[in-house]
Every structure is written in structure tokens, then in C-alpha cells.
Amino acid sequence: MNWPGKGLAKGLAVTFRQMTRRSVTAHYPDALPELPPRTRGVIALIEENCTSCMLCARECPAWCIYIDSHKDVIPATTEGGKDKTRNVLDRFAIDFSLCMYCSICVEACPFDALHWSPEFEYAELDIRELTHEKDRLRDWMWTVPAPVALDPGAEEAKEIGVAEKAAERAAAAQRVVEPVETTTGDLDKLDQPKEGDT
């Protein structure tokens, strides 16, 4: 039997039942969310690693990465040698109003210059402020978490083993090459007879 107000009574019953339960709402910004370790918040830049190869800008589907660079000539170190050229980064900017957070640029970078930071609180009142230049992208590096530890049973990365062997060889070579420093005062002490000598 359908009596009038039955739906209203059911709705009020649900309301009263929920009123007695504890709220699960996180009151942001007083309670910050617990983010997963691989959160995509903002992209950070290690400027020293960037070679201006433009791979990230070419692979970006949103075309939101802007890179300007110029070539510097490094004179030859030996007589008759060739001068070398290297790219110098003038501008590296990411427009986060266009970014899709797809991570293609981070994965495409062969020199690990781009990293994800879990920071997501960078809202602006002016949309033009969402274009972060290289100085601001460098500041985000301090918020990038350390890489996840390897599985305890996993093999060590080959690069680490090669680097350790190279460092050991360099240290051994340096120990062999280091000359023993002596002064004239030390030589004079050698010529003097010790106590008890006749």
C-alpha cells in the first residue's frame, strides 16, 4: 500500500541515521590529504641536467613546454684541436594551465632533468601566473620525495656497481701518484744523530 509521504519519511530516516554517525569529511586545508607516493602534483626541474635536447617539448601532447637555448663555443684545449659547442639553457617554462599531467615529458627526458613533486597547492588568481619559469621549477625540486627503496631481494643496479669500481680505481691511482712532501727542515732532522748514538 502506498500512503502519502512515504518517500519523505524514508528520506528523513536516512538523514537521522547519518546524523548520528561520525563525519568522514576531510576539512581541507586544516587537514591535509595523505597523498600516494607517485602523486602527480607539479613538475620540478634540475637545470644542470637539462641539455636543451627538446625531447620533452616535442613529445608533450599539450605543447605546454617552452624551451629557448643558445650554443656556446668552447675553445679547444689542445693545439690544432676542434672547438666544441654546447647548448646553454636560456628559458625552460611549463604552462600548467595547459598541462594534462600525462607524465610523458618526465618519461621522455633521457637525463633525469624532470621529476614529479606531490605539491599541488599552486593555484593562482591570474592564469598567466600558472606558467612556471625555470627558477620556480627549480624551487619545486626541494619537494620531490626520495625514490622508493628497492626490493630487499632485488639485484643492485649495474650502474651503481660500475660507478663504485671506477671510484675505487680512481682512489687507488691517486694513492700511487701522490708524492711524499718533505721540507728542508725534515731533511736537517734526518742528518742529526739521535740520542744514544756515538
Rosetta constraint file for C-alpha pairs under 8 A:
AtomPair CA 2 CA 6 HARMONIC 7.26 0.50
AtomPair CA 5 CA 9 HARMONIC 6.22 0.50
AtomPair CA 6 CA 10 HARMONIC 6.35 0.50
AtomPair CA 7 CA 11 HARMONIC 6.23 0.50
AtomPair CA 8 CA 12 HARMONIC 6.18 0.50
AtomPair CA 9 CA 13 HARMONIC 6.13 0.50
AtomPair CA 10 CA 14 HARMONIC 6.41 0.50
AtomPair CA 11 CA 15 HARMONIC 6.29 0.50
AtomPair CA 12 CA 16 HARMONIC 6.13 0.50
AtomPair CA 13 CA 17 HARMONIC 6.12 0.50
AtomPair CA 14 CA 18 HARMONIC 6.22 0.50
AtomPair CA 15 CA 19 HARMONIC 6.20 0.50
AtomPair CA 16 CA 20 HARMONIC 6.85 0.50
AtomPair CA 17 CA 21 HARMONIC 7.16 0.50
AtomPair CA 26 CA 31 HARMONIC 6.00 0.50
AtomPair CA 26 CA 32 HARMONIC 7.73 0.50
AtomPair CA 26 CA 33 HARMONIC 7.54 0.50
AtomPair CA 27 CA 31 HARMONIC 5.37 0.50
AtomPair CA 27 CA 32 HARMONIC 7.91 0.50
AtomPair CA 28 CA 32 HARMONIC 5.83 0.50
AtomPair CA 28 CA 33 HARMONIC 7.62 0.50
AtomPair CA 35 CA 39 HARMONIC 6.42 0.50
AtomPair CA 35 CA 118 HARMONIC 7.45 0.50
AtomPair CA 37 CA 118 HARMONIC 7.71 0.50
AtomPair CA 37 CA 145 HARMONIC 7.99 0.50
AtomPair CA 38 CA 116 HARMONIC 7.80 0.50
AtomPair CA 38 CA 118 HARMONIC 7.39 0.50
AtomPair CA 39 CA 116 HARMONIC 7.50 0.50
AtomPair CA 39 CA 117 HARMONIC 7.27 0.50
AtomPair CA 39 CA 118 HARMONIC 5.07 0.50
AtomPair CA 40 CA 101 HARMONIC 6.68 0.50
AtomPair CA 40 CA 116 HARMONIC 5.79 0.50
AtomPair CA 40 CA 117 HARMONIC 6.46 0.50
AtomPair CA 40 CA 118 HARMONIC 5.68 0.50
AtomPair CA 41 CA 116 HARMONIC 6.66 0.50
AtomPair CA 41 CA 117 HARMONIC 5.51 0.50
AtomPair CA 41 CA 118 HARMONIC 4.46 0.50
AtomPair CA 41 CA 119 HARMONIC 4.93 0.50
AtomPair CA 41 CA 120 HARMONIC 4.57 0.50
AtomPair CA 42 CA 116 HARMONIC 6.00 0.50
AtomPair CA 42 CA 117 HARMONIC 5.28 0.50
AtomPair CA 42 CA 118 HARMONIC 6.61 0.50
AtomPair CA 42 CA 119 HARMONIC 6.01 0.50
AtomPair CA 42 CA 120 HARMONIC 6.31 0.50
AtomPair CA 42 CA 140 HARMONIC 7.65 0.50
AtomPair CA 43 CA 114 HARMONIC 6.53 0.50
AtomPair CA 43 CA 115 HARMONIC 5.68 0.50
AtomPair CA 43 CA 116 HARMONIC 4.82 0.50
AtomPair CA 43 CA 117 HARMONIC 5.97 0.50
AtomPair CA 43 CA 137 HARMONIC 6.92 0.50
AtomPair CA 43 CA 140 HARMONIC 7.42 0.50
AtomPair CA 44 CA 114 HARMONIC 5.68 0.50
AtomPair CA 44 CA 115 HARMONIC 5.18 0.50
AtomPair CA 44 CA 116 HARMONIC 6.13 0.50
AtomPair CA 44 CA 117 HARMONIC 6.44 0.50
AtomPair CA 44 CA 137 HARMONIC 4.82 0.50
AtomPair CA 44 CA 138 HARMONIC 5.96 0.50
AtomPair CA 44 CA 139 HARMONIC 7.49 0.50
AtomPair CA 44 CA 140 HARMONIC 5.06 0.50
AtomPair CA 44 CA 141 HARMONIC 5.14 0.50
AtomPair CA 44 CA 144 HARMONIC 7.55 0.50
AtomPair CA 45 CA 113 HARMONIC 5.55 0.50
AtomPair CA 45 CA 114 HARMONIC 4.84 0.50
AtomPair CA 45 CA 115 HARMONIC 6.54 0.50
AtomPair CA 45 CA 134 HARMONIC 7.04 0.50
AtomPair CA 45 CA 137 HARMONIC 5.24 0.50
AtomPair CA 45 CA 138 HARMONIC 5.05 0.50
AtomPair CA 45 CA 140 HARMONIC 7.48 0.50
AtomPair CA 45 CA 141 HARMONIC 6.48 0.50
AtomPair CA 46 CA 50 HARMONIC 6.86 0.50
AtomPair CA 46 CA 112 HARMONIC 7.89 0.50
AtomPair CA 46 CA 113 HARMONIC 4.80 0.50
AtomPair CA 46 CA 114 HARMONIC 6.50 0.50
AtomPair CA 46 CA 138 HARMONIC 6.10 0.50
AtomPair CA 46 CA 141 HARMONIC 7.16 0.50
AtomPair CA 47 CA 89 HARMONIC 7.99 0.50
AtomPair CA 47 CA 113 HARMONIC 6.68 0.50
AtomPair CA 47 CA 134 HARMONIC 7.42 0.50
AtomPair CA 47 CA 138 HARMONIC 6.96 0.50
AtomPair CA 48 CA 113 HARMONIC 7.70 0.50
AtomPair CA 49 CA 111 HARMONIC 5.94 0.50
AtomPair CA 49 CA 112 HARMONIC 6.80 0.50
AtomPair CA 49 CA 113 HARMONIC 5.03 0.50
AtomPair CA 50 CA 89 HARMONIC 7.53 0.50
AtomPair CA 50 CA 111 HARMONIC 6.78 0.50
AtomPair CA 50 CA 113 HARMONIC 5.45 0.50
AtomPair CA 51 CA 87 HARMONIC 6.21 0.50
AtomPair CA 51 CA 88 HARMONIC 7.34 0.50
AtomPair CA 51 CA 89 HARMONIC 7.27 0.50
AtomPair CA 51 CA 111 HARMONIC 7.98 0.50
AtomPair CA 52 CA 67 HARMONIC 7.20 0.50
AtomPair CA 52 CA 68 HARMONIC 7.86 0.50
AtomPair CA 52 CA 69 HARMONIC 6.62 0.50
AtomPair CA 52 CA 87 HARMONIC 6.31 0.50
AtomPair CA 52 CA 88 HARMONIC 7.27 0.50
AtomPair CA 52 CA 89 HARMONIC 6.15 0.50
AtomPair CA 54 CA 58 HARMONIC 6.15 0.50
AtomPair CA 54 CA 67 HARMONIC 7.13 0.50
AtomPair CA 55 CA 59 HARMONIC 6.07 0.50
AtomPair CA 55 CA 105 HARMONIC 7.63 0.50
AtomPair CA 55 CA 108 HARMONIC 6.48 0.50
AtomPair CA 55 CA 109 HARMONIC 6.53 0.50
AtomPair CA 56 CA 60 HARMONIC 6.03 0.50
AtomPair CA 56 CA 65 HARMONIC 7.46 0.50
AtomPair CA 56 CA 104 HARMONIC 7.45 0.50
AtomPair CA 56 CA 105 HARMONIC 4.40 0.50
AtomPair CA 56 CA 106 HARMONIC 7.32 0.50
AtomPair CA 56 CA 108 HARMONIC 5.88 0.50
AtomPair CA 56 CA 109 HARMONIC 6.03 0.50
AtomPair CA 57 CA 63 HARMONIC 6.57 0.50
AtomPair CA 57 CA 64 HARMONIC 7.50 0.50
AtomPair CA 57 CA 65 HARMONIC 5.18 0.50
AtomPair CA 57 CA 66 HARMONIC 6.82 0.50
AtomPair CA 57 CA 67 HARMONIC 7.41 0.50
AtomPair CA 57 CA 105 HARMONIC 7.20 0.50
AtomPair CA 58 CA 63 HARMONIC 7.63 0.50
AtomPair CA 59 CA 104 HARMONIC 6.80 0.50
AtomPair CA 59 CA 105 HARMONIC 6.52 0.50
AtomPair CA 59 CA 108 HARMONIC 7.27 0.50
AtomPair CA 60 CA 64 HARMONIC 7.00 0.50
AtomPair CA 60 CA 65 HARMONIC 7.26 0.50
AtomPair CA 60 CA 104 HARMONIC 6.48 0.50
AtomPair CA 60 CA 105 HARMONIC 6.07 0.50
AtomPair CA 62 CA 98 HARMONIC 6.31 0.50
AtomPair CA 62 CA 99 HARMONIC 6.25 0.50
AtomPair CA 62 CA 100 HARMONIC 6.96 0.50
AtomPair CA 63 CA 98 HARMONIC 7.92 0.50
AtomPair CA 64 CA 94 HARMONIC 5.63 0.50
AtomPair CA 64 CA 95 HARMONIC 5.13 0.50
AtomPair CA 64 CA 96 HARMONIC 7.38 0.50
AtomPair CA 64 CA 98 HARMONIC 5.86 0.50
AtomPair CA 64 CA 99 HARMONIC 6.04 0.50
AtomPair CA 65 CA 92 HARMONIC 7.26 0.50
AtomPair CA 65 CA 93 HARMONIC 5.74 0.50
AtomPair CA 65 CA 94 HARMONIC 4.61 0.50
AtomPair CA 65 CA 95 HARMONIC 6.58 0.50
AtomPair CA 66 CA 91 HARMONIC 7.25 0.50
AtomPair CA 66 CA 92 HARMONIC 5.70 0.50
AtomPair CA 66 CA 93 HARMONIC 5.10 0.50
AtomPair CA 66 CA 94 HARMONIC 6.39 0.50
AtomPair CA 67 CA 89 HARMONIC 7.65 0.50
AtomPair CA 67 CA 90 HARMONIC 7.56 0.50
AtomPair CA 67 CA 91 HARMONIC 5.32 0.50
AtomPair CA 67 CA 92 HARMONIC 4.64 0.50
AtomPair CA 67 CA 93 HARMONIC 6.61 0.50
AtomPair CA 68 CA 89 HARMONIC 6.41 0.50
AtomPair CA 68 CA 90 HARMONIC 5.31 0.50
AtomPair CA 68 CA 91 HARMONIC 4.82 0.50
AtomPair CA 68 CA 92 HARMONIC 6.70 0.50
AtomPair CA 69 CA 87 HARMONIC 6.39 0.50
AtomPair CA 69 CA 88 HARMONIC 5.42 0.50
AtomPair CA 69 CA 89 HARMONIC 4.53 0.50
AtomPair CA 69 CA 90 HARMONIC 4.80 0.50
AtomPair CA 69 CA 91 HARMONIC 6.68 0.50
AtomPair CA 70 CA 87 HARMONIC 5.71 0.50
AtomPair CA 70 CA 88 HARMONIC 5.40 0.50
AtomPair CA 70 CA 89 HARMONIC 6.85 0.50
AtomPair CA 70 CA 90 HARMONIC 7.09 0.50
AtomPair CA 71 CA 85 HARMONIC 6.15 0.50
AtomPair CA 71 CA 86 HARMONIC 5.45 0.50
AtomPair CA 71 CA 87 HARMONIC 4.59 0.50
AtomPair CA 71 CA 88 HARMONIC 5.95 0.50
AtomPair CA 72 CA 85 HARMONIC 5.48 0.50
AtomPair CA 72 CA 86 HARMONIC 5.41 0.50
AtomPair CA 72 CA 87 HARMONIC 6.35 0.50
AtomPair CA 72 CA 88 HARMONIC 6.71 0.50
AtomPair CA 73 CA 83 HARMONIC 6.56 0.50
AtomPair CA 73 CA 84 HARMONIC 5.74 0.50
AtomPair CA 73 CA 85 HARMONIC 4.50 0.50
AtomPair CA 73 CA 86 HARMONIC 6.67 0.50
AtomPair CA 74 CA 83 HARMONIC 5.70 0.50
AtomPair CA 74 CA 84 HARMONIC 4.97 0.50
AtomPair CA 74 CA 85 HARMONIC 5.79 0.50
AtomPair CA 74 CA 86 HARMONIC 7.50 0.50
AtomPair CA 75 CA 82 HARMONIC 7.56 0.50
AtomPair CA 75 CA 83 HARMONIC 4.69 0.50
AtomPair CA 75 CA 84 HARMONIC 6.45 0.50
AtomPair CA 76 CA 80 HARMONIC 7.76 0.50
AtomPair CA 76 CA 81 HARMONIC 5.29 0.50
AtomPair CA 76 CA 82 HARMONIC 5.43 0.50
AtomPair CA 76 CA 83 HARMONIC 4.60 0.50
AtomPair CA 76 CA 84 HARMONIC 6.81 0.50
AtomPair CA 77 CA 81 HARMONIC 6.99 0.50
AtomPair CA 91 CA 133 HARMONIC 7.13 0.50
AtomPair CA 91 CA 134 HARMONIC 6.57 0.50
AtomPair CA 92 CA 133 HARMONIC 5.92 0.50
AtomPair CA 92 CA 134 HARMONIC 5.06 0.50
AtomPair CA 93 CA 131 HARMONIC 6.43 0.50
AtomPair CA 93 CA 132 HARMONIC 5.41 0.50
AtomPair CA 93 CA 133 HARMONIC 4.31 0.50
AtomPair CA 93 CA 134 HARMONIC 5.80 0.50
AtomPair CA 93 CA 137 HARMONIC 7.89 0.50
AtomPair CA 94 CA 99 HARMONIC 7.71 0.50
AtomPair CA 94 CA 131 HARMONIC 5.52 0.50
AtomPair CA 94 CA 132 HARMONIC 5.45 0.50
AtomPair CA 94 CA 133 HARMONIC 6.78 0.50
AtomPair CA 95 CA 99 HARMONIC 6.32 0.50
AtomPair CA 95 CA 130 HARMONIC 5.85 0.50
AtomPair CA 95 CA 131 HARMONIC 4.04 0.50
AtomPair CA 95 CA 132 HARMONIC 6.36 0.50
AtomPair CA 96 CA 130 HARMONIC 5.39 0.50
AtomPair CA 96 CA 131 HARMONIC 6.00 0.50
AtomPair CA 96 CA 132 HARMONIC 7.50 0.50
AtomPair CA 97 CA 127 HARMONIC 6.95 0.50
AtomPair CA 97 CA 130 HARMONIC 5.96 0.50
AtomPair CA 97 CA 131 HARMONIC 7.39 0.50
AtomPair CA 103 CA 107 HARMONIC 6.31 0.50
AtomPair CA 104 CA 108 HARMONIC 5.91 0.50
AtomPair CA 105 CA 109 HARMONIC 6.18 0.50
AtomPair CA 105 CA 114 HARMONIC 7.49 0.50
AtomPair CA 106 CA 112 HARMONIC 7.56 0.50
AtomPair CA 106 CA 113 HARMONIC 7.92 0.50
AtomPair CA 106 CA 114 HARMONIC 5.21 0.50
AtomPair CA 106 CA 115 HARMONIC 6.13 0.50
AtomPair CA 106 CA 116 HARMONIC 7.60 0.50
AtomPair CA 109 CA 113 HARMONIC 6.62 0.50
AtomPair CA 109 CA 114 HARMONIC 6.86 0.50
AtomPair CA 115 CA 141 HARMONIC 7.67 0.50
AtomPair CA 115 CA 144 HARMONIC 7.12 0.50
AtomPair CA 116 CA 144 HARMONIC 6.51 0.50
AtomPair CA 117 CA 140 HARMONIC 6.92 0.50
AtomPair CA 117 CA 141 HARMONIC 7.26 0.50
AtomPair CA 117 CA 143 HARMONIC 5.86 0.50
AtomPair CA 117 CA 144 HARMONIC 4.52 0.50
AtomPair CA 117 CA 145 HARMONIC 7.05 0.50
AtomPair CA 118 CA 143 HARMONIC 7.31 0.50
AtomPair CA 118 CA 144 HARMONIC 6.95 0.50
AtomPair CA 118 CA 145 HARMONIC 7.96 0.50
AtomPair CA 119 CA 143 HARMONIC 6.96 0.50
AtomPair CA 123 CA 130 HARMONIC 7.64 0.50
AtomPair CA 124 CA 129 HARMONIC 6.28 0.50
AtomPair CA 124 CA 130 HARMONIC 6.69 0.50
AtomPair CA 125 CA 129 HARMONIC 7.86 0.50
AtomPair CA 126 CA 130 HARMONIC 7.60 0.50
AtomPair CA 127 CA 131 HARMONIC 7.97 0.50
AtomPair CA 132 CA 136 HARMONIC 5.84 0.50
AtomPair CA 132 CA 137 HARMONIC 6.25 0.50
AtomPair CA 133 CA 137 HARMONIC 6.24 0.50
AtomPair CA 134 CA 138 HARMONIC 5.95 0.50
AtomPair CA 135 CA 139 HARMONIC 6.46 0.50
AtomPair CA 136 CA 140 HARMONIC 6.64 0.50
AtomPair CA 137 CA 141 HARMONIC 7.12 0.50
AtomPair CA 140 CA 144 HARMONIC 7.04 0.50
AtomPair CA 150 CA 154 HARMONIC 6.66 0.50
AtomPair CA 156 CA 160 HARMONIC 7.15 0.50
AtomPair CA 156 CA 161 HARMONIC 7.44 0.50
AtomPair CA 157 CA 161 HARMONIC 6.87 0.50
AtomPair CA 158 CA 162 HARMONIC 6.26 0.50
AtomPair CA 159 CA 163 HARMONIC 6.08 0.50
AtomPair CA 160 CA 164 HARMONIC 6.13 0.50
AtomPair CA 161 CA 165 HARMONIC 6.28 0.50
AtomPair CA 162 CA 166 HARMONIC 6.20 0.50
AtomPair CA 163 CA 167 HARMONIC 6.13 0.50
AtomPair CA 164 CA 168 HARMONIC 6.20 0.50
AtomPair CA 165 CA 169 HARMONIC 6.21 0.50
AtomPair CA 166 CA 170 HARMONIC 6.18 0.50
AtomPair CA 167 CA 171 HARMONIC 6.12 0.50
AtomPair CA 168 CA 172 HARMONIC 6.12 0.50
AtomPair CA 169 CA 173 HARMONIC 6.10 0.50
AtomPair CA 170 CA 174 HARMONIC 6.12 0.50
AtomPair CA 171 CA 175 HARMONIC 6.27 0.50
AtomPair CA 172 CA 176 HARMONIC 6.46 0.50
AtomPair CA 173 CA 177 HARMONIC 6.25 0.50
AtomPair CA 174 CA 178 HARMONIC 6.00 0.50
AtomPair CA 182 CA 186 HARMONIC 6.23 0.50
AtomPair CA 182 CA 187 HARMONIC 7.47 0.50
AtomPair CA 183 CA 187 HARMONIC 6.66 0.50
AtomPair CA 184 CA 188 HARMONIC 6.30 0.50
AtomPair CA 185 CA 189 HARMONIC 6.43 0.50
AtomPair CA 186 CA 190 HARMONIC 6.56 0.50
AtomPair CA 187 CA 191 HARMONIC 6.67 0.50
AtomPair CA 188 CA 192 HARMONIC 6.65 0.50
AtomPair CA 193 CA 197 HARMONIC 6.31 0.50
